Amino acid sequence: MVFKVTVNSAWRATRTLWLLLLVSLSVSICVCRASSPQEEDSAMENIVTEKKAEESHRQDSADLLIFIMLLTLTILTIWLFKHRRFRFLHETGLAMIYGVLVGVVLRYGIHVPRDISNVTMSCHVNASPATLLVNVSGKFYEYTLKGEISANEVNDVQDNEMLRKVTFDPEVFFNILLPPIIFHAGYSLKRKHFFRNMGSILAYAFVGTVISCFVIGLLMYGCVMLMKQVGQLGGDFFFTDCLFFGAIVSATDPVTVLAIFNELQVDMDLYALLFGESVLNDAVAVVLSSSIVAYQPQGDNSHTFEVMAMLKSFWIFLGVFSGSFALGVATGVVTALVTKFTKLRDFQLLETALFFLMSWSTFLLAEACGFTGVVAVLFCGITQAHYTFNNLSPESQDRTKQLFELLNFLAENFIFSYMGLTLFTFQSHIFNPMFIVGAFVSVFLGRAANIYPLSFLLNLGRRNKIGSNFQHMMMFAGLRGAMTFALSIRDTATYARQMMFTTTLLVVFFTVWICGGGTTQMLSCQRIRVGVDSDQDNSLSVAEGSERRSSAWFFRIWYNFDHNYLKPILTHSGPPLTATLPPCCGPLARFLTSPQAYENECQLKDDDSDLILTDGDINLTYGDITVSTDASGSHTSGGPAFAGAATSDDLDRELTYGDHELVMRGTRLVLPMDDSEPPFTDPQHRLRM
């Protein structure tokens, strides 16, 4: 009886548990059924999103692969051309040709269909918003206005997604590709030849660029008025737009010509004039174009002429240029101080990494502060080469030079490849034959108005004249390149800017292919000497060096100040500050002077401070002791000597006799004063790079 009751109780408990389990399962099923539609939708959305992200990633990888293959093909063809000594086509022109071919294939040979079932082909709105928010079933979708397209481009936009993928954001050029190109130009600048022709270079870069800008702007404004009269103008085109076009096409980039000059060893003065002008006028063109954009007269019409607005733009030009210059120099000085007063040279990888990051950050810092990064990074490169380079370890010196040379090569060829690609893939082209012809004529006349009148004025004060053959070569070598393209592609929102971009692209193509390819023939036609050995070019007579004194007076003052104060403060070289500063500054002088500056030894070291000694005796003065070193290497000591400023002959010899520097630890260099003593011609006694 008891057993029966126990079994019944157990059976009831089991039945109750089963009932509870069935009820829980039913509730769970109901909940799952209630929530399954939402979860399924969410899961489907996640799958679709991941699929789109994967497809976009694969597409981006394919686009980058196209450019990598272009650069690879360019490099292999360059090797073939150099091996065969074929100089008619430079690597930049070759990269553009390959870019054009790939652009043709992408434009007409490859089509990536899109799902256009949800594309609205007709939507009438009174105004075009910059951003459109669409509410679909409680979910908001954001659409950004890309700009108006013509009717015949609708199919291209719908059917070929790759054309849009290979179109880079213009900021990529300014923030990633341009900084290494501009920095390398300043970092590799041969200051001996630059300062030898400093007055002429500044005149061509500053005055000549402004003249070219206004000549091109005025001529293009006349062309635009003519186009308006004959009905060839399809939109607004103001005088400020013409000036902006004049500014961007005034930036020369004779990379092809300079490469051929370097290979053929053309006259170094001509090389310095072209290289120095192209380095500085890039910076001038950038600031000038920004000042033109900032031109804002008062009143409703923003395109009328107003004196106050013009003066304001002029002050903006000066302020932006000087501020960018100061920022670039300040960054270089900070890097020099960090590398001097730390032991980073014991860790070469960290030293190189810091140098690279500080140099690149100069560009971004200037842009973030409202200045021009091109100017800042250019003068940062010059400052780094003059000061910071001396503080780096030998490994970091070689590594930084090779690193920026490599980045410059890759970035420049990437830009030229992209130029060829955009001729067929860019969606904002406006080809106007009348405007294109007017632009070519204006660019030619603007370059002529820059070179010939300024050369005539400069020759009035130069004993070493700029010959007519040099002038013709500089006129011919006014190629347009990376900077012109980057400035034109940065803004293509309006009708005028789109037409300017297309025309600029054609100007770059023509100058690189025709002018760059005809450099060798032009050199032969103008009978400009080639195959000039650098040592022979440096072994000028003292009489020729004295002809340059009048043009280098400013640098003589700067050289004295730099050698006696700035170099001892920022580097390990130069005389000790205890010997150059007043006695009252003794504690500060001892703190700022590097311990290496007190070493009484001299060592020859390859440097780019542009001091070469090819004359006979060298007098090294330290305190009250003068050590004379003759050509045989013997030393004699003498009495007290003046450890002050360098004389005119010192500077003339420094600017004349090469690219080397005798680095002295705690010594002062006094070059011989005897102008009658000829320089060495025996190669055994000649210092080489």
Secondary structure, DSSP 4 states (H G I P E B T S, - for coil): -HHHHHHHHHHHHHHHHHHHHHHHHHHHHHHHHHHHHHHHHHHHHHHHHHHHHHHHHHHHHHHHHHHHHHHHHHHHHHHHHHHTT--SS-HHHHHHHHHHHHHHHHHHT-------TT--S----SS--SEEEEEETTEEEEEE------GGGHHHHHH-HHHHHT---HHHIIIIIHHHHHHHHHHT--HHHHHHTHHHHHIIIIIHHHHHHHHHHHHHHHHHHHHHHTT---S---HHHHHHHHHHTT-B--HHHHHHHHHHT--HHHHHHHHHHHHHHHHHHHHHHHHHHT---SSS-TTS--HHHHHHHHHHHHHHHHHHHHHHHHHHHHHHHHHHHS-GGGSHHHHHHHHHHHHHHHHHHHHHTTS-HHHHHHHHHHHIIIIIHHHS-HHHHHHHHHHHHHHHHHHHHHHHHHHHHHHHH-S-----HHHHHHHHHHHHHHHHHHHHHHHHHHHHH-SS---HHHHHHHHHT--B-HHHHHHHHT---SHHHHHHHHHHHHHHHHIIIIIHHTHHHHHHHHT------HHHHH---HHHHHTTTTTSHHHHHHHHHIIIIIHHHHSS-BS-HHHHS-GGGHHHHHHHS-GGGG---EEEE--SS-----SS-EEEEETTEEEEE-TT--EEEES----S---HHHHHHHHHS-S-EEEEBS-EEE----TTSPPP--GGG----
